[in-house]
């Protein structure tokens, strides 16, 4: 019960990595706010947690809109009184050759993946600063750490930006007792990647590059996230923890 006595907000909690993190935090004793742009899937996650004996509420949130993020925090405080952990996990992907990349698609991906982490980090961070500190975990990507891949300019920019935003937040918020770290998943089997992983050629190409020989599963991220959320990582801030099956080690 490494998160006993703590409360956590998880964005993008309606499926995939976000659902796994929300459930994992609850198993470690945290009260959880499962937040997602889709209210139905957020409630599904909260219901799964409650059925397993944990504490959870669901909230609909559009992380690219400040008013929506503020409403998410208000709901969290109304239920739990304080938030000590924020997993800023909401994200989207997409593929366009750079010369064909529409401006609205750039704005959509950067708005959710990067602006969303800025807004959630600032809104929840202000509460944490007034309440005695906390831990913020931004979901980045192994693709923000290594070589670029084709037709992903907007996604790569958002994840590279997340890495540096995490460092900047860590420096600015340390004096408030707030630690800020990033979690960088490798290729993980979620709704965003499942269709691509079902293509035999792509799956073979991808698995040849992962030393552990398999794609990640959402639960593979839970241990790392719990470590960053808990007091076990009390002297860790400004870091990116890569969970990629060894992909970047090649």
Secondary structure, 3 states (H helix, E strand, C coil): CCCCCCEEEEECCCCHHHHHHHHHHHHCCCEEEEEECCHHHHHHHHHHHHHCCCEEEEEECCCCCHHHHHHHHHHHHHHHCCCCEEEECCCCCCCECHHHCCHHHHHHHHHHHHHHHHHHHHHHHHHHHHHCCEEEEEECCHHHCCCCCCCEHHHHHHHHHHHHHHHHHHHHHHHHCEEEEEEEECCEECCCCHHHHCCHHHHHHHHHCCCCCCCEEHHHHHHHHHHHHCHHHCCCCCCEEEECCCHHHC
